[in-house]
Amino acid sequence: MGTRTLLGKALNRLASKVTPPAPSAPQPEAAPTEPAEPRPAPAAAVEPAETPIPMPVLKPEHVVGARLFADREQMISWLPVPEGAVIAEVGVARGDFSEIMLKHLQPKQFVAFDLFDMHEYPIFWGIPSEVLFEGLTHHDFYRKRFSDRSSLVTLEVGPSHEGMARYDDGTFDLIYIDAGHDYESVRRDAVVARAKLKDDGVLVFNDYIMYDHLIGTPYGIIQVVNDIVVNDGWHVVGFALQKDMFCDIAIQAAPLAADSADAGD
Ligand SMILES: C[S@@+](CC[C@H](N)C(=O)[O-])C[C@H]1O[C@@H](n2cnc3c(N)ncnc32)[C@H](O)[C@@H]1O
């Protein structure tokens, strides 16, 4: 079994493992105190109100013709992407899903947008970065992994919304979004990605889930995707399940072509 396979298995295992929080240290017993003077009730709470993130709700017409897939690899291989496409992955990590997209979609150009700074964290996904990137920097690891396809794979280092902005509008046939997962980051990426997508291009968002139950963090993907679909007239074309429900959703501005909807039947 190769190192990469072993690592992949370790990643999968660790990704579904939650380290329980350390038990809190016992608190010293409080010294007995005199009963406190009764105090006036505080004035009405003055906590600053947080602006809620809008959550448009999908309706049946938004999912007409959409297909359900057992996993994201199956969905990617089905998507209506032309031969010789230009594809971007926004947030690539070790390149495991880049590999899958390259295999199934055979693009003429693949652009990998990432901060490429994961090696700076001593541990990532519960694995020492040294092990994750085989002693290399994140950038060098990814570049080495795809060195046999260097004319095809372009690395764009830095914040993804800035990197995408350097490309002409209408460049990409497919953009896979999986970088920052908080609402603002996803929204920023989605705004630029839409401009850089061809009219009949597809946006795929990883982690269509409200909350990361493995690390206890809210995500903003559902709000961003639903806003595009409900308020801007896009359509859901595919939905891919994942064992921990970190599902993928594919959306398109143009209605689904009948031949794509039938593909695989
Ligand atoms: C969940 S990982 C991507 C996993 C990858 N798509 C896959 O499926 O194998 C998220 C990646 O996004 C990158 N990232 C996070 N915030 C970013 C940002 N603002 N701009 C560019 N990359 C970012 C991280 O460095 C990391 O590599």
The ligand as a MOL file (V3000), in Angstrom:
LIG
                    3D

  0  0  0     0  0            999 V3000
M  V30 BEGIN CTAB
M  V30 COUNTS 27 29 0 0 0
M  V30 BEGIN ATOM
M  V30 1 C -10.8770 21.6410 2.8570 0
M  V30 2 S -9.3410 22.0260 2.1440 0 CHG=1
M  V30 3 C -9.5960 21.6480 0.4250 0
M  V30 4 C -9.7420 20.1960 0.1430 0
M  V30 5 C -9.7710 19.8280 -1.3230 0
M  V30 6 N -10.6890 20.6090 -2.0890 0
M  V30 7 C -10.1650 18.3620 -1.4610 0
M  V30 8 O -11.3420 18.0840 -1.6260 0
M  V30 9 O -9.2630 17.5170 -1.3740 0 CHG=-1
M  V30 10 C -9.3610 23.7650 2.1410 0
M  V30 11 C -8.1930 24.4070 1.4310 0
M  V30 12 O -8.5220 25.7750 1.2380 0
M  V30 13 C -7.3900 26.5650 1.4600 0
M  V30 14 N -7.8810 27.8970 1.8160 0
M  V30 15 C -8.5530 28.2830 2.9130 0
M  V30 16 N -8.8760 29.5840 2.8530 0
M  V30 17 C -8.4120 30.0280 1.6690 0
M  V30 18 C -8.4310 31.2970 1.0030 0
M  V30 19 N -9.0160 32.3640 1.5340 0
M  V30 20 N -7.8620 31.3940 -0.2060 0
M  V30 21 C -7.2660 30.3170 -0.7830 0
M  V30 22 N -7.2140 29.1110 -0.2040 0
M  V30 23 C -7.7660 28.9630 0.9980 0
M  V30 24 C -6.6110 25.8510 2.5310 0
M  V30 25 O -5.2420 26.1820 2.4560 0
M  V30 26 C -6.8790 24.3870 2.1970 0
M  V30 27 O -5.8840 23.9000 1.3310 0
M  V30 END ATOM
M  V30 BEGIN BOND
M  V30 1 1 1 2
M  V30 2 1 2 3
M  V30 3 1 2 10
M  V30 4 1 3 4
M  V30 5 1 4 5
M  V30 6 1 5 6
M  V30 7 1 5 7
M  V30 8 2 7 8
M  V30 9 1 7 9
M  V30 10 1 10 11
M  V30 11 1 11 12
M  V30 12 1 11 26
M  V30 13 1 12 13
M  V30 14 1 13 14
M  V30 15 1 13 24
M  V30 16 1 14 15
M  V30 17 1 14 23
M  V30 18 2 15 16
M  V30 19 1 16 17
M  V30 20 1 17 18
M  V30 21 2 17 23
M  V30 22 1 18 19
M  V30 23 2 18 20
M  V30 24 1 20 21
M  V30 25 2 21 22
M  V30 26 1 22 23
M  V30 27 1 24 25
M  V30 28 1 24 26
M  V30 29 1 26 27
M  V30 END BOND
M  V30 END CTAB
M  END
